[in-house]
Amino acid sequence: MRAIAHPLRVELLDLMRREGRGRSRPWRVTDADRRFDTAMTDPEAAAAGEALERTFLERTSNQLREWWSRRMGYPVKWRRAAFMSENFTYLTAAELSAMLDEIVAIYDRYMDREDKDKRPPDALPVHLYAHGHPLPPTAAGN
């Protein structure tokens, strides 16, 4: 994880996922899943996982800022389709984990579209991300 936790390496991985024609890709990412286990007990492995997550978080923040600055250049249908969702609820650790599985299942329905032949003609690359984490309790315990 530490080896990948560099912005240039992350950029190269993204390019490998998007370059090439159809199935002709001399370089290919073998696994597009970007879930990382950072709850490790080994301090070095946990630090590497945190560095990787930080790299992806910074990249996501940068891409969101880029979208905001150039969104008016997209057709209205794309501006209306783009979204950002924020919510708050009370969950158990098991429920939060199950929610991630559901979100990943939605992402997985569209993963075969890395193959150009399987995309609708008007499809554009879309950055999808989700995160969920516990918040510190308030003074009232909520």
Secondary structure, DSSP 4 states (H G I P E B T S, - for coil): -TTT-SHHHHHHHHHHHH-SBTTB-SS--S----------SSHHHHHHHHHHHHHHHHHHHHHHHHHHHHGGGS-HHHHHH-----------HHHHHHHHHHHHHHHHTTGGGGSGGGS-TT----------------TT--
